[in-house]
């Protein structure tokens, strides 16, 4: 059996595992082998245990150079469907997709090709969605306020059994009944919508076309309406030629006063100069980000009073990647 891992991005999805192989029993038992050129962990134990051949490529076109039929292709949906010609020219018996959402026309293509397929829920997508709400709760609950950080109270504060907000933190808010506008109701956006529902938030979303499936009461609106009416804007779209500077000068003019932007996708989705101008305006409610224009970021950016930044850790919890890899192994070995 010949198995191909395809990764055409710079996301380095399994990079974080490399520093944890020796210290983690589960990882060490999987006998990882590292392909330096691709910076991805190969599940070589499948070769040893199940007599399969594993290859790593960056594109569907590269598969042609293998000059062999592929039994199982493990990839992302966007990568797989970007070039129909190369799909048709290869013999795929089965495809395992990173993620759980396939569009109706994509399913039709797979049926026409007579290709079996599987999807699986990536733990790392859930981790990113959780991180978005970690940032939001820290922001609205004022968890970065210096008084909380130092945990002190003003002199002569009376001591009682119950004394609400005895540190005098100003502007503490909740998420209930706020409107969150999700840009991109994809793998991560759907999970953001689900969590938002649990907080009692109103959910709207925008993307290139309306999703025929209603996810977690999310209402489809156009971009302008989303920006004008959302208390929170969550960016959950990939960075490409059509999305770079998705938020620019004119978009910031439309933003609801006091709106908060949370960015866990890519920094360059926002035009940098427009963002900097907005941060200095009275209209800015806050910029929460796990992704940055240059990483590591400058100290001045971290210390800005209206920003809450984390060092690109949203999808990194090692247990999430272990879970994803074990799912892949299970999906393949079940077939055997």
Secondary structure per residue as TSV (DSSP state, phi and psi in degrees):
chain	resnum	aa	ss	phi	psi
A	1	X	-	360.0	136.0
A	2	X	E	-111.6	124.4
A	3	X	E	-118.3	133.1
A	4	X	E	-120.4	129.9
A	5	X	E	-98.1	126.9
A	6	X	E	-119.0	125.7
A	7	X	-	-139.6	105.3
A	8	X	-	-101.6	17.4
A	9	X	S	-115.7	176.7
A	10	X	S	-102.0	21.8
A	11	X	-	-73.1	-22.1
A	12	X	-	52.3	56.5
A	13	X	T	-55.5	-33.7
A	14	X	T	-108.9	10.6
A	15	X	G	-55.4	-40.6
A	16	X	G	-62.1	-24.7
A	17	X	G	-67.1	-26.5
A	18	X	G	-60.6	-33.0
A	19	X	G	-83.2	-2.8
A	20	X	G	-119.5	3.1
A	21	X	T	-61.5	-48.0
A	22	X	T	-70.6	-30.8
A	23	X	T	-90.3	-9.7
A	24	X	-	-113.6	121.8
A	25	X	H	-60.3	-45.6
A	26	X	H	-59.3	-44.0
A	27	X	H	-67.3	-42.0
A	28	X	H	-65.3	-32.3
A	29	X	H	-71.6	-22.0
A	30	X	T	-81.4	-5.5
A	31	X	T	53.7	57.0
A	32	X	-	-66.3	143.3
A	33	X	E	-123.6	135.9
A	34	X	E	-99.9	128.3
A	35	X	E	-94.6	106.4
A	36	X	T	-63.2	-39.0
A	37	X	T	-62.2	-37.5
A	38	X	T	-98.7	-12.1
A	39	X	T	51.5	50.7
A	40	X	E	-141.1	143.8
A	41	X	E	-81.7	127.5
A	42	X	E	-95.1	137.9
A	43	X	-	-85.3	72.4
A	44	X	T	-70.1	-18.1
A	45	X	H	-61.2	-24.8
A	46	X	H	-64.2	-36.0
A	47	X	H	-64.2	-45.6
A	48	X	H	-70.3	-39.1
A	49	X	H	-88.9	-29.9
A	50	X	H	-122.8	11.2
A	51	X	-	55.7	53.0
A	52	X	-	-120.0	163.0
A	53	X	E	-111.4	130.9
A	54	X	E	-113.8	132.5
A	55	X	E	-125.9	155.6
A	56	X	E	-125.6	128.3
A	57	X	E	-132.5	165.9
A	58	X	S	-102.7	-12.7
A	59	X	S	-155.9	164.0
A	60	X	H	-63.5	-33.6
A	61	X	H	-61.2	-36.1
A	62	X	H	-64.2	-25.7
A	63	X	H	-63.3	-32.2
A	64	X	H	-60.5	-32.3
A	65	X	H	-69.0	-17.9
A	66	X	H	-71.1	-23.2
A	67	X	-	51.6	46.2
A	68	X	S	-153.8	151.8
A	69	X	-	-72.9	143.2
A	70	X	E	-103.6	125.4
A	71	X	E	-77.7	-48.6
A	72	X	E	-132.9	129.2
A	73	X	E	-113.4	127.7
A	74	X	E	-112.2	117.4
A	75	X	E	-159.2	-177.9
A	76	X	E	-96.5	149.7
A	77	X	H	-59.4	-45.0
A	78	X	H	-60.2	-40.0
A	79	X	H	-66.2	-39.4
A	80	X	H	-69.7	-41.2
A	81	X	H	-92.7	2.6
A	82	X	T	-73.0	-19.2
A	83	X	-	-141.1	94.0
A	84	X	H	-60.5	-35.5
A	85	X	H	-60.4	-43.1
A	86	X	H	-71.2	-28.7
A	87	X	H	-65.2	-45.5
A	88	X	H	-69.6	-25.8
A	89	X	T	-85.0	-3.3
A	90	X	S	-113.6	155.8
A	91	X	-	-102.5	99.4
A	92	X	E	-106.0	123.5
A	93	X	E	-85.9	-31.3
A	94	X	E	-155.9	146.0
A	95	X	E	-125.4	133.1
A	96	X	E	-109.8	119.1
A	97	X	E	-97.1	134.6
A	98	X	E	-70.2	110.4
A	99	X	B	115.8	172.0
A	100	X	S	-121.9	-0.3
A	101	X	-	-109.8	121.4
A	102	X	-	-121.4	138.8
A	103	X	-	-77.8	153.1
A	104	X	H	-52.8	-42.2
A	105	X	H	-68.8	-28.0
A	106	X	H	-69.7	-39.3
A	107	X	H	-64.1	-39.2
A	108	X	H	-62.3	-39.7
A	109	X	H	-61.7	-44.9
A	110	X	H	-62.6	-39.1
A	111	X	H	-65.7	-41.9
A	112	X	H	-65.7	-30.7
A	113	X	T	-83.6	-6.7
A	114	X	T	58.6	44.1
A	115	X	-	-109.6	128.4
A	116	X	E	-72.0	150.3
A	117	X	E	-147.1	155.1
A	118	X	E	-132.9	149.9
A	119	X	E	-122.4	155.4
A	120	X	E	-145.5	149.4
A	121	X	-	-77.9	114.2
A	122	X	-	-78.0	126.0
A	123	X	H	-62.0	-33.7
A	124	X	H	-65.0	-31.2
A	125	X	H	-63.6	-41.9
A	126	X	H	-63.9	-38.4
A	127	X	H	-62.0	-40.0
A	128	X	H	-64.9	-44.2
A	129	X	H	-61.0	-41.6
A	130	X	H	-63.3	-39.0
A	131	X	H	-66.0	-35.3
A	132	X	H	-56.9	-44.4
A	133	X	H	-78.6	-22.9
A	134	X	H	-62.2	-46.1
A	135	X	H	-63.0	-44.2
A	136	X	H	-63.9	-43.4
A	137	X	H	-67.1	-40.4
A	138	X	H	-61.8	-39.0
A	139	X	H	-68.8	-53.6
A	140	X	H	-74.0	-26.7
A	141	X	T	-91.2	4.6
A	142	X	T	57.4	39.9
A	143	X	T	-71.9	-13.2
A	144	X	T	-97.0	2.7
A	145	X	-	-58.8	136.7
A	146	X	H	-60.1	-29.5
A	147	X	H	-66.2	-40.6
A	148	X	H	-70.3	-39.5
A	149	X	H	-60.2	-40.0
A	150	X	H	-91.7	-14.6
A	151	X	T	49.1	64.7
A	152	X	-	-130.9	166.7
A	153	X	-	-127.9	152.9
A	154	X	-	-58.0	153.5
A	155	X	T	-59.5	147.9
A	156	X	T	66.2	20.1
A	157	X	-	-66.9	124.4
A	158	X	-	-63.7	144.2
A	159	X	-	-103.5	123.3
A	160	X	-	-134.5	171.4
A	161	X	S	-63.8	-42.5
A	162	X	-	-129.8	125.9
A	163	X	-	-143.2	96.3
A	164	X	T	-64.4	137.6
A	165	X	T	49.2	50.7
A	166	X	T	-69.4	-7.3
A	167	X	T	-95.6	-3.7
A	168	X	-	69.2	37.6
A	169	X	-	-71.2	128.6
A	170	X	-	-95.2	142.8
A	171	X	S	78.8	20.2
A	172	X	-	-67.0	129.2
A	173	X	-	-133.1	168.4
A	174	X	-	-114.5	179.9
A	175	X	-	-95.6	-17.3
A	176	X	T	-56.2	132.0
A	177	X	T	71.4	3.8
A	178	X	-	-80.0	154.2
A	179	X	E	-98.0	123.2
A	180	X	E	-107.4	127.4
A	181	X	E	-103.2	115.3
A	182	X	E	-98.0	120.0
A	183	X	E	-92.9	100.7
A	184	X	-	100.2	96.2
A	185	X	-	-93.8	62.0
A	186	X	S	-100.4	-145.7
A	187	X	H	-57.2	-44.4
A	188	X	H	-85.8	-40.0
A	189	X	H	-57.7	-39.4
A	190	X	H	-62.4	-39.8
A	191	X	H	-69.8	-35.1
A	192	X	H	-62.8	-41.8
A	193	X	H	-62.2	-40.8
A	194	X	H	-64.3	-44.8
A	195	X	H	-65.9	-39.9
A	196	X	H	-60.0	-38.8
A	197	X	H	-59.2	-41.1
A	198	X	H	-63.9	-28.6
A	199	X	T	-86.0	-0.5
A	200	X	T	75.0	29.9
A	201	X	-	-90.7	158.2
A	202	X	E	-89.3	132.4
A	203	X	E	-117.4	123.2
A	204	X	E	-124.6	157.7
A	205	X	E	-146.5	159.2
A	206	X	E	-139.7	150.1
A	207	X	-	-167.5	-173.3
A	208	X	S	-61.5	-36.4
A	209	X	S	-145.5	152.8
A	210	X	-	-67.7	137.6
A	211	X	-	-80.9	125.3
A	212	X	S	-65.9	-20.0
A	213	X	S	-92.7	128.1
A	214	X	-	-82.5	113.4
A	215	X	-	-101.1	116.3
A	216	X	T	51.0	44.8
A	217	X	T	60.6	24.3
A	218	X	-	-78.4	126.3
A	219	X	E	-98.9	131.6
A	220	X	E	-79.2	130.2
A	221	X	-	-138.4	165.2
A	222	X	-	-78.6	168.1
A	223	X	H	-59.3	-45.7
A	224	X	H	-62.1	-43.1
A	225	X	H	-66.6	-38.6
A	226	X	H	-62.1	-45.6
A	227	X	H	-65.7	-36.6
A	228	X	H	-76.3	-23.3
A	229	X	H	-116.7	-5.6
A	230	X	-	-91.5	135.2
A	231	X	S	-75.1	-30.5
A	232	X	E	-132.0	134.3
A	233	X	E	-115.1	120.2
A	234	X	E	-108.0	119.6
A	235	X	E	-89.4	118.4
A	236	X	-	-137.2	43.8
A	237	X	-	-120.0	155.4
A	238	X	-	-74.2	158.6
A	239	X	-	-91.3	122.4
A	240	X	S	-150.6	-173.0
A	241	X	T	-61.3	-28.0
A	242	X	T	-89.8	-12.8
A	243	X	T	-113.4	-8.8
A	244	X	T	-60.8	136.2
A	245	X	T	57.1	39.2
A	246	X	S	-55.9	-38.5
A	247	X	B	-105.2	116.2
A	248	X	-	-126.4	-169.2
A	249	X	H	-52.9	-49.0
A	250	X	H	-65.6	-32.7
A	251	X	H	-67.7	-37.9
A	252	X	H	-67.1	-25.5
A	253	X	H	-68.2	-26.8
A	254	X	H	-86.4	-23.2
A	255	X	S	-53.7	139.9
A	256	X	-	-60.7	137.8
A	257	X	T	-62.8	131.7
A	258	X	T	85.6	4.8
A	259	X	E	-65.7	151.7
A	260	X	E	-113.6	134.1
A	261	X	E	-107.6	129.2
A	262	X	E	-118.9	123.6
A	263	X	E	-120.5	109.2
A	264	X	-	-115.8	10.4
A	265	X	S	-99.9	-83.7
A	266	X	-	-148.0	139.9
A	267	X	G	-61.2	-40.0
A	268	X	G	-74.1	4.1
A	269	X	G	-67.0	-18.8
A	270	X	B	-116.1	129.3
A	271	X	-	-62.7	121.7
A	272	X	H	-61.3	-46.7
A	273	X	H	-63.2	-38.5
A	274	X	H	-66.8	-37.9
A	275	X	H	-63.9	-45.3
A	276	X	H	-62.3	-40.6
A	277	X	H	-65.0	-41.8
A	278	X	H	-64.5	-38.5
A	279	X	H	-62.0	-27.7
A	280	X	T	-90.7	-2.2
A	281	X	S	-94.2	164.8
A	282	X	T	-73.7	-14.5
A	283	X	T	-78.5	-17.1
A	284	X	E	-77.6	124.1
A	285	X	E	-93.8	-16.2
A	286	X	E	147.1	149.6
A	287	X	E	-123.3	115.9
A	288	X	E	-112.8	124.2
A	289	X	E	-145.3	141.8
A	290	X	S	-109.4	-1.5
A	291	X	-	-128.6	150.8
A	292	X	-	-143.6	161.0
A	293	X	S	-68.0	-40.7
A	294	X	S	-131.8	132.7
A	295	X	S	-120.8	132.7
A	296	X	S	-67.0	160.8
A	297	X	-	-85.7	161.0
A	298	X	-	-71.0	151.6
A	299	X	H	-60.4	-34.9
A	300	X	H	-62.4	-36.6
A	301	X	H	-67.1	-41.2
A	302	X	H	-64.3	-36.3
A	303	X	T	-87.3	-1.7
A	304	X	-	-59.6	134.7
A	305	X	T	-65.3	-21.5
A	306	X	T	-105.4	11.2
A	307	X	E	-117.5	150.8
A	308	X	E	-133.0	109.3
A	309	X	E	-117.9	143.0
A	310	X	-	-125.8	155.2
A	311	X	-	-85.5	57.0
A	312	X	S	55.2	58.6
A	313	X	-	-119.5	3.6
A	314	X	T	-54.5	-46.5
A	315	X	T	-103.9	18.9
A	316	X	-	-95.8	-12.2
A	317	X	-	-49.1	125.1
A	318	X	H	-60.9	-31.8
A	319	X	H	-64.4	-27.1
A	320	X	H	-66.6	-42.7
A	321	X	H	-71.4	-36.4
A	322	X	H	-60.6	-44.9
A	323	X	H	-60.1	-43.6
A	324	X	H	-62.2	-43.9
A	325	X	H	-67.5	-42.1
A	326	X	H	-64.0	-33.4
A	327	X	H	-64.7	-42.9
A	328	X	H	-59.6	-47.2
A	329	X	H	-59.0	-44.8
A	330	X	H	-63.5	-42.4
A	331	X	H	-61.2	-38.9
A	332	X	H	-76.4	-47.3
A	333	X	H	-68.2	-27.9
A	334	X	H	-63.2	-33.2
A	335	X	H	-68.7	-31.5
A	336	X	-	-73.2	360.0
